C-alpha cells in the first residue's frame, strides 16, 4: 500500500514538472465529454464480519474489478462523472466462508489542474449506491441476503492525454461500499461491512456533443 501512495504522490508532484518538456503540443480542445473503462486492483478489499453472540473477524483479499465511466468537463478545474463498477470476494476463516458481489454506481466530482493540456493531477469525491449480494456458510448457519446501500469514495490520481481524443488515467481510492445484514426469524444474526482501498487504471475517449 505504501508503494501505491508513493507512485501517486510522484505522479501528482513530479510529472507536471516534465510536462512542458515532454509534450510538444497543446491537447486542450472542446471535446469535453468522455466515456471509457477502468480496471480496479483491490489492494485490500475488506469484509468485516460480526455475528451476534459469536464475535467477529475481518478478511482481506487482493483481486480485480472492472468498471465503466462517462463524464463531462464543466470548467477548467471541475469534472463530473458517472461510474459503474463490479467487485467481488470470497474468503474463509474460522470455519466460516464469506462471499460478496458488489455493483457500485457512483456520481463523482473531480477538482483538477491541467498542465499544457496533457497532464491533470486531481482529487475527487464520489457518492452513490451499491448493490451487495452476500452469503455466509458456517457450522452454525448458512445465510444469504442482499442490500442496496449508500456508498462513498475518495480518489487521488493523474490523467494523461495521449492525444487529442484518448486519455489514460491512474489513481488510488478508498471506497466504503455498504453493509449487508443477515436475519433469521426477522432478527439480525450477523452483518458484513464491505470497504476497500483500490489502485485503478483506465482509458477514455473524448468527444463533443
ZIURZI-V984012 format. One record per run of one state. SS is the DSSP state (hx for helix, st for strand, lp for the rest). FROM is the first residue (numbers start at 1). LEN is the number of residues. If there is no record, write none. Layout:
ss=SS from=FROM len=LEN
ss=SS from=FROM len=LEN
This chain:
ss=lp from=1 len=1
ss=hx from=2 len=12
ss=lp from=14 len=1
ss=hx from=15 len=8
ss=lp from=23 len=10
ss=st from=33 len=19
ss=lp from=52 len=3
ss=st from=55 len=19
ss=lp from=74 len=4
ss=st from=78 len=16
ss=lp from=94 len=2
ss=st from=96 len=20
ss=lp from=116 len=3
ss=st from=119 len=20
ss=lp from=139 len=2
ss=st from=141 len=21
ss=lp from=162 len=4
ss=st from=166 len=19
ss=lp from=185 len=2
ss=st from=187 len=21
ss=lp from=208 len=2
